[in-house]
Amino acid sequence: MADENGILLECRKVSKLFGDEGKTQQVLQMIRDGVGKDEIQSQLGAVVGVREASFDVKRGEFFVIMGLSGSGKSTLIRTLIRLIDPTDGEIIVDGEDITKLSEEGMRNVRRNKTAMVFQHYGLLPHKTVFENAEYGLRTRGISQTERREKAQSAIERVGLKGWENYRPSALSGGMQQRVGLARALAHDPVILLMDEPFSGLDPLIRRQMQQEFGRLQEQEDLTTILVTHDLDEALMLGDRIAIMRDGEIIQIATPDELVTNPADDYVASFVEGASPARFLVARSIMSEDPITVRDGDSAESAMNLMRERKIWSVFIVDGSGKVQGVTSWDAVQRAAQSGSGTLTTSTSGVRKPTTCDPGMSIDELFPLVLNTRHPVAVLGERDEVEGMITKNMLLEALAHDIDYDEDEVEAPSANGAGTTEQANTEVPSV
Amino acid sequence: MFNEFPETIEIDLRTRVNDAIDWLLSTFGGVFDFIAAVIRTVLLNLEDVLTWLPWPVVLLFIAVMAWFATRNVMNTVVLTALMVMIGMFGYYELAMITLAIIIAAVFISFIIGLPIGILAAQSDKADSVIRPLLDGAQTMPAFVYLIPALMFFGLGRVPAVIATVTYAVPPLIRLTNLGIRTVTQSAIEAATAYGATPRQILRDVQLPLALPTIMAGVNQTTMMALAMVVIASMIGAEGLGQEVLLAINRIDPGRGFEAGLCIVALAVIIDRITQGFADQYKESIS
């Protein structure tokens, strides 16, 4: 079913015009000739909502469409399931050009492949939370037992257990949006479309919902297309971001490319205020060559390494490479002068290290780094030391003109959010 | 010379209308007989049930409905007292007969009005045809409806119900149309996004959300039907309307006042109870 490249959704030169239908061909020709939006509007009275938008979304990707209001982003996401019919172009969903489908064919796509979350929730006010959550399954004609099971599980995943029999009006905005999310999850979509789902919420709830959603997206392995006007949200959640202006996509890039290498002045001014803290993660700022020594190695050799590399901390690892301790130059020197001359976890001055996940965001790293005198160890998949982060590195990262290898920058997927608790419990008492 | 309009350019509409009615009667006589039979059966059964019910049961029923509709002791007492007043004037049985006509007329109006309202809401073309017809119907004097009813169905209760339906159905059609058209677009969009068919959208989203407006339409239809039963008494509708008519004929203002008051009381009872339920539903979905 899927493309070899794993491309799940493909937009090819999608345009949407509003206005006199008789002039459609004329307007499309003007678009192809590169005539500007304002000129088309003044000459023919047609409004160009979306202009030759092309992009593709890979399976499992989190794709963000960002722009200010009136940029056409909400129109674009609606054309993807033909809530608004595109005037021109092709939209290929899971190998099928949906612009050529009949009404019935389109309904099948909506029933089986996509689900959507709306800015104003789009809940049915006369139905209960439970009935809303199962609505998508109902249109599909799924049996009651299966509906019940799926809807209930979705409601629990978004944390609304106990609210099943309330009407939406009894719930706060944040909770109503969870219902919208539960409805989408119960639908079990291949592609999840979200139209500014968090923008109607107050700032505190918004952050919380964004983080929860990031975690959920990770767990459910969803392919998501999110529309937003909130840059921080885009940088935090998106694997790739498309910036729209006047109906046109002007740049598609990963969050760090966008900040470090904006396509034009518009994008640059857009991302100017972006805090690197929103998209940089532990892996992108760590030093990749921390000094590690085996438990029981000689302190003398550790000192040589430290002098040679001018790094004044050392991690002690066990036979399988798992990190056991961390210490500084002073303690190593003392150990060298002491009886055995070896470094072990029980040597005085050796501490249990603070550790973190490579995907952890800078926001979350701060308390960890500030709470210890030693560098924080960044652990790989098998708990081996992948890198380390010192206070200086953290400050340099925030100073914008950091020098890091682009390949090493992990997309700011929300795995950081998911591991907060785990990391916090490992903070040693220093 | 211009004091008299020339007869040579007169349009003889009345002959044509009469001819058309004659033609309709002779061609579709069976259809009219069938409609009349159905309405008569419904009406007679309703009347039988309502007049058979012991009056304390009716009072209790009104009290219970009033309580659940308004959740207010004062309203419950007043509405029940109004029914007691009707009984004390000696019009209890006539009120039940009137009620039977009203219920039958509103029921038939609903059966006819709802689909037409839905049609008008879903097609702008249908709306543009139906709207002027409704405008015309509502500006037409109520008496005019008596004539075709009389022509097709003769004298009696059945033409009274038909005339009442014709007079009372426009607000229901209008408000059904309005209610469906003003359903929030976001709910419809969401249902569409989850693959709902137009029929599912109508059933799951539009009708439930338009219900408060449709209920307001039913309420208006009921009130218009109450007004019409007085006029319809001229072609043989029994009940309170006939009392008013008799009072006029016999120049008995006291009798007319009593009967009129009873009609008002009936209107208030029905209005408060139906509106109460409508408001409750509206609150629960907003």
Interface residues (C-beta under 8 A of the other chain):
Chain A: I81 L83 R107 N108 V109 R110 R111 N112 T114 A115 M116 F118 H120 Y121 G122 L123 L124 P125 H126 Y135 G136 R138 T139 R140 R167 S169 R183 H187 L193
Chain B: S186 A187 E189 A190 A191 T192 A193 Y194 G195 A196 T197 Q200 D204 V205 P208 L209 S284 I285 S286
